[in-house]
Amino acid sequence: MKNDKKSKEEKHGHAVVVCSIIGRKGAPLDKNNRSNDTQLSFICNDFFVKEEGYYLFSHKKHVVYEIVPKTIVDDVIKKTKDLQDKKEDKDYNPLKELERTTNNKDKVVWIRPHFPVGDYNSDKKIITLYEKNIELSCREKNNTIDGLKKHIYICKTYLHEFSHAYFHISNGKKHKYIREIEEAIAELYTLTYLDYLKSKNYDFWQPVYDCAYGDDTNLQNEIGWLAVYGFGAYMYDKLQSKDDRFKFIENFKNKISLIDIKNTDVKKYRYFVRYPKHMGHQDECWTLLQRILQWP
């Protein structure tokens, strides 16, 4: 879910509003169409600035690579071994998808491939859904690519990327993208809005909500960037009411441009949020993030 953030001053005072995902090509938002709650376009009329926007499908397999800090990996190896010695989670291995190699300075590095399922380009105001990667996610989690599962993954990916478009409406100020903060809150947004949508159309949205919540809960056991997305589920559970979740999201949106990336709390949060849940840093990260965003 890589996010391309290259804002140009007030050019992005208003973010993209993306149309329904029904179909292959992007199309202008029909802001008068509120007839079908199974289409995501109706959300725009309730929550977003109304501007023309587009989404599109990419049929190529897209991959990016993450270098996980060796210090984090070393800590996780030690903690995981302790758990295995105590016969707790003896089959759990958060390092299984990491590749140990050396860089051009002959230093040990740990690399993990990611197959992002979506992307928001703020310059072009376009959401891209990576169809092949979505199918890969379906296959990994369900051993099949039936139409319903694929549709579920498209819906939840769309909402995640939609949140980045919404965050980009930052009161005319320059958007400041910090992956470890924004991606976690984008997942919080996704779960919060899916919770709202299933109250409007339960049969359609409940499977999407269940899938998103289950995936994010499992991602808390991962290491690196994936743990950041899982932290969204932690915040969702921590903020127990819909009102508090929406207020927290709005508070973040209003404070995006004020975050100092060199701040000690920001540095600590960005580092520790990449640890898996069993390392026990989530409560600390929550405290740090509340201070960073001056919440409540």
WOJOWO-V46250 format. One record per residue. N is the residue number from 1. RES is the residue in one letter. PHI is phi in whole degrees, 0 to 359 (NA if undefined). PSI is psi as a letter, one per 40 degrees, with the letter a starting at -180 (* if undefined). D_FIRST is the distance of its C-alpha to the first C-alpha in Angstrom with 2 decimals. Layout:
n:res:phi:psi:d_first
N:RES:PHI:PSI:D_FIRST
N:RES:PHI:PSI:D_FIRST
//
This chain:
n:res:phi:psi:d_first
1:M:NA:f:0.00
2:K:300:i:3.70
3:N:238:h:6.25
4:D:270:h:9.65
5:K:247:h:12.34
6:K:224:g:15.82
7:S:291:i:17.92
8:K:240:g:21.57
9:E:50:b:23.68
10:E:274:e:24.60
11:K:303:d:23.08
12:H:252:f:20.15
13:G:296:d:22.43
14:H:231:h:21.16
15:A:274:i:17.61
16:V:296:i:16.89
17:V:245:h:18.07
18:V:261:i:16.60
19:C:281:a:19.01
20:S:301:i:19.19
21:I:278:e:17.08
22:I:294:h:20.46
23:G:108:i:21.06
24:R:263:d:19.57
25:K:256:i:19.78
26:G:288:i:18.81
27:A:212:i:21.85
28:P:299:i:23.21
29:L:295:h:23.03
30:D:267:g:26.33
31:K:287:e:26.86
32:N:265:e:30.10
33:N:270:h:28.69
34:R:236:f:28.57
35:S:279:e:30.28
36:N:227:h:27.65
37:D:291:e:25.55
38:T:280:e:23.55
39:Q:260:h:21.99
40:L:286:e:19.33
41:S:297:d:21.15
42:F:294:d:23.63
43:I:300:d:21.22
44:C:302:d:21.35
45:N:292:d:25.09
46:D:269:d:25.02
47:F:227:e:22.37
48:F:239:i:21.20
49:V:298:h:23.06
50:K:269:h:24.10
51:E:226:i:23.10
52:E:289:h:22.52
53:G:209:i:18.97
54:Y:220:i:17.26
55:Y:231:i:14.49
56:L:208:i:14.60
57:F:260:h:13.90
58:S:251:h:13.36
59:H:263:e:15.58
60:K:265:i:14.78
61:K:278:h:13.18
62:H:255:h:10.40
63:V:225:i:10.30
64:V:231:i:9.71
65:Y:239:h:12.07
66:E:248:h:12.41
67:I:261:h:15.97
68:V:275:h:16.84
69:P:306:h:19.90
70:K:299:d:23.08
71:T:298:d:24.56
72:I:293:d:21.95
73:V:300:d:22.42
74:D:299:d:26.19
75:D:297:d:26.20
76:V:293:d:24.26
77:I:302:d:26.60
78:K:296:d:29.60
79:K:295:d:28.53
80:T:296:d:27.56
81:K:297:d:30.92
82:D:299:d:32.73
83:L:295:d:31.26
84:Q:293:d:32.22
85:D:297:d:35.69
86:K:273:e:36.15
87:K:61:f:35.06
88:E:257:h:32.23
89:D:50:f:29.03
90:K:295:d:30.69
91:D:264:e:28.23
92:Y:279:h:25.09
93:N:218:g:23.38
94:P:290:e:20.03
95:L:262:e:20.56
96:K:297:d:20.88
97:E:260:e:17.76
98:L:270:i:18.46
99:E:251:h:20.62
100:R:272:h:23.44
101:T:211:a:24.51
102:T:237:i:26.12
103:N:268:a:25.12
104:N:289:e:27.54
105:K:257:e:29.38
106:D:64:f:30.02
107:K:262:i:28.07
108:V:290:h:26.33
109:V:228:i:22.53
110:W:246:h:20.10
111:I:243:h:17.15
112:R:230:h:14.42
113:P:281:i:12.52
114:H:234:i:8.97
115:F:244:g:8.24
116:P:299:h:4.66
117:V:266:e:5.96
118:G:200:i:4.97
119:D:202:i:5.21
120:Y:245:h:8.10
121:N:259:h:10.93
122:S:285:d:13.47
123:D:291:d:16.29
124:K:271:e:16.42
125:K:55:f:15.34
126:I:228:h:13.37
127:I:263:h:10.50
128:T:251:h:9.68
129:L:253:h:9.40
130:Y:271:g:9.58
131:E:299:d:12.74
132:K:297:d:13.71
133:N:289:d:10.69
134:I:297:d:11.26
135:E:296:d:14.84
136:L:297:d:14.23
137:S:297:d:12.80
138:C:301:d:15.89
139:R:294:d:18.15
140:E:294:d:17.17
141:K:265:d:17.65
142:N:231:e:20.41
143:N:59:f:22.02
144:T:201:i:22.06
145:I:231:f:20.26
146:D:286:i:22.43
147:G:301:d:21.75
148:L:293:d:21.41
149:K:298:d:18.75
150:K:296:d:16.67
151:H:298:d:17.32
152:I:299:d:16.31
153:Y:291:d:12.82
154:I:296:d:12.59
155:C:298:d:13.96
156:K:289:d:11.82
157:T:294:d:8.49
158:Y:303:d:10.51
159:L:294:d:11.64
160:H:300:d:8.53
161:E:290:d:7.72
162:F:301:d:11.50
163:S:298:d:11.74
164:H:297:d:10.29
165:A:298:d:12.95
166:Y:293:d:15.42
167:F:298:d:14.94
168:H:288:e:15.68
169:I:280:g:19.10
170:S:242:f:20.52
171:N:56:f:24.22
172:G:77:e:24.55
173:K:268:i:23.51
174:K:295:h:21.12
175:H:289:h:17.59
176:K:240:h:16.71
177:Y:268:h:13.09
178:I:239:h:13.21
179:R:311:d:10.01
180:E:294:d:12.06
181:I:267:d:13.48
182:E:292:d:11.17
183:E:293:d:8.25
184:A:296:d:11.29
185:I:286:d:12.96
186:A:296:d:10.25
187:E:288:d:10.75
188:L:301:d:14.41
189:Y:301:d:14.38
190:T:301:d:13.03
191:L:294:d:15.78
192:T:295:d:18.30
193:Y:287:d:18.07
194:L:295:d:18.18
195:D:298:d:21.21
196:Y:294:d:22.71
197:L:295:d:22.15
198:K:289:e:23.80
199:S:284:e:26.80
200:K:268:d:27.13
201:N:212:g:26.68
202:Y:299:d:26.68
203:D:300:d:27.03
204:F:281:d:24.02
205:W:268:d:21.53
206:Q:301:d:22.75
207:P:298:d:21.24
208:V:292:d:17.75
209:Y:299:d:18.32
210:D:301:d:19.74
211:C:295:d:16.87
212:A:296:d:14.23
213:Y:294:d:16.73
214:G:296:d:17.66
215:D:297:d:14.27
216:D:293:d:13.54
217:T:298:d:17.16
218:N:292:d:16.89
219:L:294:e:13.90
220:Q:294:e:16.44
221:N:269:e:18.33
222:E:269:i:15.80
223:I:237:i:15.89
224:G:86:a:13.66
225:W:303:d:10.00
226:L:297:d:10.12
227:A:296:d:13.15
228:V:298:d:11.52
229:Y:295:d:9.72
230:G:298:d:13.18
231:F:296:d:14.92
232:G:299:d:13.92
233:A:291:d:16.27
234:Y:300:d:18.84
235:M:295:d:18.98
236:Y:301:d:19.23
237:D:288:d:22.22
238:K:290:d:23.65
239:L:270:g:23.81
240:Q:277:e:26.01
241:S:245:i:26.69
242:K:300:d:24.72
243:D:299:d:26.46
244:D:296:d:25.44
245:R:295:d:21.73
246:F:295:d:21.82
247:K:294:d:23.98
248:F:295:d:21.71
249:I:298:d:18.69
250:E:294:d:21.10
251:N:298:d:22.50
252:F:298:d:19.19
253:K:301:d:18.68
254:N:285:e:22.24
255:K:249:e:21.99
256:I:309:d:18.81
257:S:287:e:21.09
258:L:264:e:23.51
259:I:290:h:21.48
260:D:263:h:23.12
261:I:295:e:20.82
262:K:269:e:24.11
263:N:298:i:25.27
264:T:300:d:26.25
265:D:297:d:24.59
266:V:295:d:21.23
267:K:299:d:21.63
268:K:295:d:22.68
269:Y:300:d:19.91
270:R:299:d:17.17
271:Y:283:d:19.05
272:F:284:d:20.06
273:V:290:e:16.96
274:R:273:e:15.65
275:Y:279:i:18.70
276:P:290:i:18.84
277:K:304:d:20.83
278:H:292:e:24.06
279:M:279:e:24.43
280:G:81:f:25.23
281:H:260:e:23.34
282:Q:295:d:21.60
283:D:297:d:24.66
284:E:296:d:24.96
285:C:295:d:21.39
286:W:295:d:22.10
287:T:298:d:25.34
288:L:298:d:23.82
289:L:294:d:21.16
290:Q:298:d:23.99
291:R:293:d:26.01
292:I:300:d:23.35
293:L:265:e:22.90
294:Q:53:f:26.62
295:W:240:h:26.23
296:P:279:*:28.33
//
